[in-house]
Amino acid sequence: MSDRIPVEMYFLRDSEAGTLQARLAAAIVRAILETRARPGTRLPSTRGLAESLGLSRMTVTLVYQELISQGYLETRPRSGVMVAATVPHRRLRAARSLPGQTALDWDRWLAGEVPRQRVIRKPSNWQDFRYPFIYGQSDAALFDHNAWRDCARRAWGTRDFGELASDLYGADDPMLIDYICSHSLPRRGIQAEPDEVLVTLGAQNALFIAIELLARGDRLAVTEDPGYPDFAETLRRANSPTTFLTVDEGGLNPELLPQDTRLVIVTPSHNIPTGATMPLPRRRDLLARAAAQDFLIIEDDYDFEMSYLAPPAPALKSLDHNGRVIYIGSFSKSLFPGLRIGYMVAPKPFIARARALRAIMLRHPPNHLQRITAYFLALGHYDAHIVRLRGALKRRRALMEDALAATPLRIAGAARSGGSSLWIEGPVGIDSGALAARLLDDSVLIEPGEVFFETPPVPCPFFRLGYSSIRDGDIAAGIGLIARRAGELAEHAA
């Protein structure tokens, strides 16, 4: 008789979250695959396994029944439960490299790619830090998980499944498109037809598609400095000549645009990272120059929902009467970053070309994720979430400002309408990269400012403090630690 599988070892070493039933099922599957158990290999009896693991016999019985239905296990008279001959996805033994075998020269095969120079790096374990002043992460406590589960249940239900399981051949979920056209865009003063909207895998995907279609070696692109690093890197990858214009308290100044500008990428409602908002006269001036000088504008309106101190200024797209603005929006910032659902709004010819390009990249974003998002929006859960989010951010913004007022740290930029981050300038002579490194020992995370500049100051005293995920009660203490470490660096620099 075959040796029995050591299920206990796999279960006890597993510390993943989940129900006992789910953990046990996963442990048995891993044991079968990793030990390459042959068909007929016996498993412990339900009573024996339950006693050794301290589980109820019913839990073990239910797991065995589930794995029998999935083809991992089978029963035989007077033989108990054993590995089935129909185990799916049985692992194959990996072939070993032969002595003297040489690796491919991947540098030769991948030659020509422009290396990224500016990358925002955030530790994957940011939640382990006591004071995570990082931008773009959501606070799970503010999210209605029950409502999202209900929307997922609806999307996976029999009524929707047949429609969503089919290949849409590049089309998007009509329910989500309808909500974007009838609710999201009118909030920004934008009117658009369904064939003027494309759903993307977040704003990042929309930016890549737009630049891929528009950037050329003979078209000068202009963007903000400091600004979002991925604007610069996407243009660099496209071999686009680029001019970086310094932003002031009103954001990008259209008067400084070179005469041969052909593409402008801008965040008029909330510059990254300073929070500067472009005033209405500048917006109108930018659109007038686009028509007179024949250039196009990519408007990234990534967080207009974060407006809790004042209503957001009109979107550039809402003022555009010549079809020169490609508008990019996202639900990832307002809901949660892992959602990766954004959208692009532009004239029909551009959206048609963008849809064709997206089709050869990824066909379309997952149908069911689009439908779950659509239900969450249409059933009113999104509006309720935005109310909670704005209230929390308003409270945290006030706590941030009060705590910073008692320190030598200066708020160098902040969105007038709200936002979820502040642009900070430290004392003279300090470098925010060195500051960030020192703060790791204090369990504090900040975002050094160097990455936001094409040519950063040396040393760079600027850094970004996000407050979307840090707890209210930790803000003052975290700011105090930042100020203390900044003061130490300033004394050393002097």
For each residue, the residues with C-beta under 8 A, 3 or more apart:
1: 42
2: 38 40 41 42 82
3: 41 42
4: 41 42 43 44
5: 28 31 32 35 37 41 42 43 44 83
6: 9 10 31 35
7: 10 11 24 27 28 31 43 44 49
8: 11 12 44 49 52 53
9: 6 12 13 31
10: 6 7 13 14 27 28 30 31 34
11: 7 8 14 23 24 27 53
12: 8 9 53
13: 9 10
14: 10 11 23 26 27
15:
16: 23 26
17:
18: 22 23 26
19: 22 23
20: 23 24 55 59
21: 24 25 59 62 63
22: 18 19 25 26
23: 11 14 16 18 19 20 26 27
24: 7 11 20 21 27 28 53 55 59 60 63
25: 21 22 28 29 63 66 67
26: 14 16 18 22 23 29 30
27: 7 10 11 14 23 24 30 31
28: 5 7 10 24 25 31 32 43 63 67 72 73
29: 25 26 32 33 67 72
30: 10 26 27 33 34
31: 5 6 7 9 10 27 28 34 35 37
32: 5 28 29 35 37 41 72 83 87
33: 29 30 36 87 89 90 91
34: 10 30 31 91
35: 5 6 31 32
36: 33 90 91 93
37: 5 31 32 41 83
38: 2 41 83
39: 82 83 84 85 87
40: 2 82 83 85
41: 2 3 4 5 32 37 38 82 83
42: 1 2 3 4 5 79 80 81 82
43: 4 5 7 28 49 64 73 80 81 82 83
44: 4 5 7 8 48 49 52
45: 48 49 80 81
46: 49 50 57 60 61 64 81
47: 50 51 57
48: 44 45 51 52
49: 7 8 43 44 45 46 52 53 55 60
50: 46 47 53 54 55 56 57 59 60
51: 47 48 54
52: 8 44 48 49
53: 8 11 12 24 49 50 60
54: 50 51
55: 20 24 49 50 59 60
56: 50 59 60
57: 46 47 50 60 61
58: 61 62
59: 20 21 24 50 55 56 62 63
60: 24 46 49 50 53 55 56 57 63 64
61: 46 57 58 64 65
62: 21 58 59 65 66
63: 21 24 25 28 59 60 66 67
64: 43 46 60 61 67 68 73 81
65: 61 62 68 69
66: 25 62 63 69 70
67: 25 28 29 63 64 70 72 73
68: 64 65 71 72 73 74 75 81 84
69: 65 66
70: 66 67 88
71: 68 84 86 87 88
72: 28 29 32 67 68 83 84 87 88
73: 28 43 64 67 68 81 82 83 84
74: 68 81 82 83 84 85 86
75: 68 79 80 81 82
76: 79 80 82
77:
78:
79: 42 75 76 82
80: 42 43 45 75 76
81: 42 43 45 46 64 68 73 74 75
82: 2 39 40 41 42 43 73 74 75 76 79
83: 5 32 37 38 39 40 41 43 72 73 74 87
84: 39 68 71 72 73 74 87
85: 39 40 74
86: 71 74
87: 32 33 39 71 72 83 84 90
88: 70 71 72
89: 33
90: 33 36 87
91: 33 34 36
92:
93: 36
94:
95:
96:
97: 101
98: 101
99:
100:
101: 97 98
102:
103: 106
104: 109
105: 108 109
106: 103 109 110
107: 110 111
108: 105 111
109: 104 105 106
110: 106 107 113
111: 107 108
112:
113: 110 237
114: 236 237 239
115:
116: 119 233 236
117: 232 233 236
118: 229 232 233 451 452 454
119: 116 229 233 451
120: 229 447 451
121: 451
122: 126 134 136 137 445 447
123: 126 129 445
124:
125: 128 129
126: 122 123 129 132 134 137 445 469
127: 132
128: 125
129: 123 125 126 132 443 444 445
130: 443 444 474 478
131: 442 443 444 445 470 474 477 478 481
132: 126 127 129 137 445 466 469 470
133: 444 445 446 447 465 466 467 470 478 482
134: 122 126 137 445 446 447 466 469
135: 273 420 421 447 464 466 468
136: 122 333 337 466 468
137: 122 126 132 134 337 466 468 469
138: 142 143 335 336 337 468 469
139: 142 143 392 468 469
140: 143 145
141:
142: 138 139 385 388 389 392
143: 138 139 140 148 335 336 385
144: 147 148 381 384 385
145: 140 148 149
146: 149 150
147: 144 150 151 376 379 381 384
148: 143 144 145 151 152 372 376 381
149: 145 146 152 153
150: 146 147 153 154
151: 147 148 154 155 372 373 375 376 379 381
152: 148 149 155 156 368 372
153: 149 150 156 157
154: 150 151 157 160 371 372 375
155: 151 152 160 164 368 371 372 375
156: 152 153 160 161 368
157: 153 154 160 161
158: 161 162
159:
160: 154 155 156 157 163 164 371
161: 156 157 158 164 165
162: 158 165 166
163: 160 166 367
164: 155 160 161 173 367 368 371
165: 161 162 367
166: 162 163 367
167: 363
168: 171 172 173 363 364 367
169: 359 363
170: 355 356 358 359 363 364
171: 168 174 364
172: 168 176 177 197 198 199 364 365 370
173: 164 168 176 177 199 367 370 371 374
174: 171 177 178 194
175: 178 179 370 371 374 375 378
176: 172 173 179 180 199 341 370 371 373 374 377
177: 172 173 174 180 181 194 197 199
178: 174 175 181 182 194 374
179: 175 176 182 183 184 374 377 378
180: 176 177 183 184 185 192 197 199 329 343
181: 177 178 184 185 192 193 194 197
182: 178 179 186
183: 179 180 186 187 377
184: 179 180 181 187 188 329 343 377
185: 180 181 188 190 191 192 197 329 345
186: 182 183 189 190 191
187: 183 184 304
188: 184 185 301 304 312 314 315 317 318 329
189: 186 314 315 318 319
190: 185 186 315 317 318 327 345
191: 185 186
192: 180 181 185 196 197 345
193: 181 196 197 348
194: 174 177 178 181 197
195: 348 351 352
196: 192 193 345 346 347 348 351
197: 172 177 180 181 185 192 193 194 343 344 345 351
198: 172 206 209 343 344 346 351 354 355 358
199: 172 173 176 177 180 341 342 343 364 365 370
200: 203 205 206 209 341 342 343 344 358 365
201: 204 205 340 341 342 362 365
202: 205 206 330 332 339 340 341 342
203: 200 206 207 300 302 328 329 330 332 342
204: 201 207 208 230 342
205: 200 201 202 208 209 340 342 358
206: 198 200 202 203 209 210 328 330 342 343 344
207: 203 204 210 211 230 231 234 265 298 300 328
208: 204 205 211 212 234
209: 198 200 205 206 212 213 344 354 357 358 361
210: 206 207 213 214 298 326 328 344 354
211: 207 208 214 215 221 234 235 238 240 265 298
212: 208 209 215 238 357
213: 209 210 350 353 354 357
214: 210 211 219 263 296 298 326
215: 211 212 219 221 235 238 239 240 263
216: 219 240
217: 239 240 241
218:
219: 214 215 216 240 241 262 263
220: 241 242 243 258 260 261 262 263
221: 211 215 235 240 241 242 243 261 262 263 264 265
222: 242 243 244 245 252 257 258 261 263 264 265
223: 227 231 232 235 242 243 244 245 264 265 266
224: 227 228 231 244 245 247 251 252 265 266 267 271 272
225: 244 245 246 247 453 454 455
226: 247 271 272 273 274 449 452 453 462
227: 223 224 231 232 244 247 267 271 272 452
228: 224 231 232 267 272 273 300 452
229: 118 119 120 232 233 451 452
230: 204 207 233 234
231: 207 223 224 227 228 234 235 265
232: 117 118 223 227 228 229 235 236 242 244 454
233: 116 117 118 119 229 230 236 237
234: 207 208 211 230 231 237 238
235: 211 215 221 223 231 232 238 240 242 265
236: 114 116 117 232 233 239 240 242
237: 113 114 233 234
238: 211 212 215 234 235
239: 114 215 217 236
240: 211 215 216 217 219 221 235 236 263
241: 217 219 220 221
242: 220 221 222 223 232 235 236
243: 220 221 222 223 258 261
244: 222 223 224 225 227 232 454 455
245: 222 223 224 225 252 253 256 257
246: 225
247: 224 225 226 227 250 251 252 253 271 274 276
248: 251 253 276
249: 276
250: 247 253 276 277 278 279 282
251: 224 247 248 266 267 268 271 276 277 278 282
252: 222 224 245 247 256 264 266 268 271 278 282 286
253: 245 247 248 250 256 282
254: 257 282 285 286 289
255: 285
256: 245 252 253
257: 222 245 254 261 264 289 293
258: 220 222 243 261
259: 293
260: 220
261: 220 221 222 243 257 258 264 293 295
262: 219 220 221 294 295 296
263: 214 215 219 220 221 222 240 295 296 297 298
264: 221 222 223 252 257 261 286 290 295 296 297 298
265: 207 211 221 222 223 224 231 235 297 298 300
266: 223 224 251 252 278 286 297 298 299 300 316
267: 224 227 228 251 270 271 272 299 300 301 302
268: 251 252 277 278 282 283 286 299 301 313 315 316
269: 277 278 301 303 304 312 313 315 415 417
270: 267 275 276 277 302 303 304 306 415 417 419
271: 224 226 227 247 251 252 267 274 275 276 277 413
272: 224 226 227 228 267 452
273: 135 226 228 413 421 423 447 449 452 464
274: 226 247 271 412 413 423
275: 270 271 413 414 415 416 419 421 422 423
276: 247 248 249 250 251 270 271 413 415
277: 250 251 268 269 270 271 313 415 416 417
278: 250 251 252 266 268 269 282 283 286 313
279: 250 282 283 313
280: 283 284 313 314
281: 284 285
282: 250 251 252 253 254 268 278 279 285 286
283: 268 278 279 280 286 287 313 314 316 319
284: 280 281 287 288 319
285: 254 255 281 282 288 289
286: 252 254 264 266 268 278 282 283 289 290 297 316
287: 283 284 290 291 297 316 319 320 322 324 325
288: 284 285 291 292
289: 254 257 285 286 292 293 295
290: 264 286 287 293 294 295 296 297 322 324 325
291: 287 288 294 322 324
292: 288 289
293: 257 259 261 289 290
294: 262 290 291
295: 261 262 263 264 289 290 324
296: 214 262 263 264 290 324 325 326
297: 263 264 265 266 286 287 290 316 320 324 325 326
298: 207 210 211 214 263 264 265 266 325 326 328
299: 266 267 268 315 316 317 325 326 327 328
300: 203 207 228 265 266 267 328
301: 188 267 268 269 304 315 317 327 328 329
302: 203 267 270 328 329 330 333
303: 269 270 306 333 334 419 420
304: 187 188 269 270 301 307 312 315 329
305: 333 334 386 389 390
306: 270 303 333 334 389 390 393 415 417 418 419 420
307: 304 310 311 312 390 417 418
308: 390 391 393 394 397 417 418
309: 394 397 416 417 418
310: 307 416 417 418
311: 307 417
312: 188 269 304 307 315 417
313: 268 269 277 278 279 280 283 417
314: 188 189 280 283 318 319
315: 188 189 190 268 269 299 301 304 312 318 319 327
316: 266 268 283 286 287 297 299 319 320 325 327
317: 188 190 299 301 320 325 327 345
318: 188 189 190 314 315
319: 189 283 284 287 314 315 316
320: 287 297 316 317 323 324 325
321:
322: 287 290 291
323: 320 346 347
324: 287 290 291 295 296 297 320
325: 287 290 296 297 298 299 316 317 320 346
326: 210 214 296 297 298 299 344 345 346 350
327: 190 299 301 315 316 317 344 345 346
328: 203 206 207 210 298 299 300 301 302 342 343 344 345
329: 180 184 185 188 203 301 302 304 342 343 344 345
330: 202 203 206 302 333 334 341 342 343
331: 334 335 339 341 342 373 377
332: 202 203 335 336 337 338 339 340 341 342
333: 136 302 303 305 306 330 337
334: 303 305 306 330 331 382 385 386 389
335: 138 143 331 332 339 341 373 376 382 385
336: 138 143 332 339
337: 136 137 138 332 333 340
338: 332
339: 202 331 332 335 336 369 373
340: 201 202 205 332 337 365
341: 176 199 200 201 202 330 331 332 335 365 369 370 373
342: 199 200 201 202 203 204 205 206 328 329 330 331 332
343: 180 184 197 198 199 200 206 328 329 330
344: 197 198 200 206 209 210 326 327 328 329 351 354
345: 185 190 192 196 197 317 326 327 328 329 351
346: 196 198 323 325 326 327 350 351 354
347: 196 323 350 351
348: 193 195 196 351 352
349: 352 353
350: 213 326 346 347 353 354
351: 195 196 197 198 344 345 346 347 348 354 355
352: 195 348 349 355 356
353: 213 349 350 356 357
354: 198 209 210 213 344 346 350 351 357 358
355: 170 198 351 352 358 359
356: 170 352 353 359 360
357: 209 212 213 353 354 360 361
358: 170 198 200 205 209 354 355 361 362 363 364
359: 169 170 355 356 363 364
360: 356 357
361: 209 357 358
362: 201 358 365
363: 167 168 169 170 358 359
364: 168 170 171 172 199 358 359 367
365: 172 199 200 201 340 341 362 369 370
366: 369 370
367: 163 164 165 166 168 173 364 370 371
368: 152 155 156 164 371 372
369: 339 341 365 366 372 373
370: 172 173 175 176 199 341 365 366 367 373 374
371: 154 155 160 164 173 175 176 367 368 374 375
372: 148 151 152 154 155 368 369 375 376
373: 151 176 331 335 339 341 369 370 376 377
374: 173 175 176 178 179 370 371 377 378
375: 151 154 155 175 371 372 378 379
376: 147 148 151 335 372 373 379 381 382
377: 176 179 183 184 331 373 374 381 382
378: 175 179 374 375
379: 147 151 375 376
380: 383 384
381: 144 147 148 151 376 377 384 385
382: 334 335 376 377 385 386
383: 380 386 387
384: 144 147 380 381 387 388
385: 142 143 144 334 335 381 382 388 389
386: 305 334 382 383 389 390
387: 383 384 390 391
388: 142 384 385 391 392
389: 142 305 306 334 385 386 392 393
390: 305 306 307 308 386 387 393 394 418
391: 308 387 388 394 395
392: 139 142 388 389 395 396
393: 306 308 389 390 396 397 418 419 420 467 468
394: 308 309 390 391 397 398 418
395: 391 392 398 399 472
396: 392 393 399 400 467 468 470 472 475
397: 308 309 393 394 400 401 418 419 422 467
398: 394 395 401 402
399: 395 396 402 403 467 472 475 476
400: 396 397 403 404 422 465 467 475 479
401: 397 398 404 405 411 422
402: 398 399 405 406 476
403: 399 400 406 407 475 476 479 480
404: 400 401 407 409 411 422 424 479
405: 401 402
406: 402 403
407: 403 404 479 480 482 483 486
408: 426 427 483 486 487 490
409: 404 424 425 426 427 479 482 483 486
410: 424 425 426
411: 401 404 414 422 423 424
412: 274 423 424 425 462
413: 271 273 274 275 276 422 423
414: 275 411 419 422 423
415: 269 270 275 276 277 306 418 419
416: 275 277 309 310
417: 269 270 277 306 307 308 309 310 311 312 313
418: 306 307 308 309 310 390 393 394 397 415
419: 270 275 303 306 393 397 414 415
420: 135 303 306 393 466 467 468
421: 135 273 275 464 465 466 467 468
422: 275 397 400 401 404 411 413 414 464 465 467
423: 273 274 275 411 412 413 414 449 462 464
424: 404 409 410 411 412 462 463 464 465
425: 409 410 412 461 462
426: 408 409 410 430 432 435 461 462 463 486 489 490
427: 408 409 430 461 486 487 489 490
428: 461 490 493
429: 459 461 489 490 493 494
430: 426 427 434 435 459 461 486 489 490 493
431: 434 435 448 458 459 460 461 489
432: 426 435 436 446 448 449 450 459 460 461 462 463
433: 436 437 448 450 460
434: 430 431 437 438 459 489
435: 426 430 431 432 438 439 446 448 463 482 485 486 489
436: 432 433 439 440 445 446 447 448 463
437: 433 434 440
438: 434 435 441 442 485 488 489
439: 435 436 442 444 445 446 481 482 485
440: 436 437 443 444 445
441: 438
442: 131 438 439 481 485
443: 129 130 131 440
444: 129 130 131 133 439 440 478 481 482 485
445: 122 123 126 129 131 132 133 134 436 439 440
446: 133 134 432 435 436 439 463 464 465 482
447: 120 122 133 134 135 273 436 451 463 464 465 466
448: 431 432 433 435 436 451 460 463
449: 226 273 423 432 452 453 456 460 461 462 463 464
450: 432 433 453 456 460
451: 118 119 120 121 229 447 448 456
452: 118 226 227 228 229 272 273 449 456 462 464
453: 225 226 449 450 456 457 460
454: 118 225 232 244
455: 225 244
456: 449 450 451 452 453 460
457: 453 460 461 462
458: 431
459: 429 430 431 432 434 493
460: 431 432 433 448 449 450 453 456 457
461: 425 426 427 428 429 430 431 432 449 457
462: 226 412 423 424 425 426 432 449 452 457
463: 424 426 432 435 436 446 447 448 449
464: 135 273 421 422 423 424 446 447 449 452
465: 133 400 421 422 424 446 447 482
466: 132 133 134 135 136 137 420 421 447 469 470
467: 133 393 396 397 399 400 420 421 422 470 475
468: 135 136 137 138 139 393 396 420 421
469: 126 132 134 137 138 139 466
470: 131 132 133 396 466 467 474 475 478
471: 474 475
472: 395 396 399 475
473:
474: 130 131 470 471 477 478
475: 396 399 400 403 467 470 471 472 478 479
476: 399 402 403 479 480
477: 131 474 480 481
478: 130 131 133 444 470 474 475 481 482
479: 400 403 404 407 409 475 476 482 483
480: 403 407 476 477 483 484
481: 131 439 442 444 477 478 484 485
482: 133 407 409 435 439 444 446 465 478 479 485 486
483: 407 408 409 479 480 486 487
484: 480 481 487 488
485: 435 438 439 442 444 481 482 488 489
486: 407 408 409 426 427 430 435 482 483 489 490
487: 408 427 483 484 490 491
488: 438 484 485 491 492
489: 426 427 429 430 431 434 435 438 485 486 492 493
490: 408 426 427 428 429 430 486 487 493 494
491: 487 488 494
492: 488 489
493: 428 429 430 459 489 490
494: 429 490 491
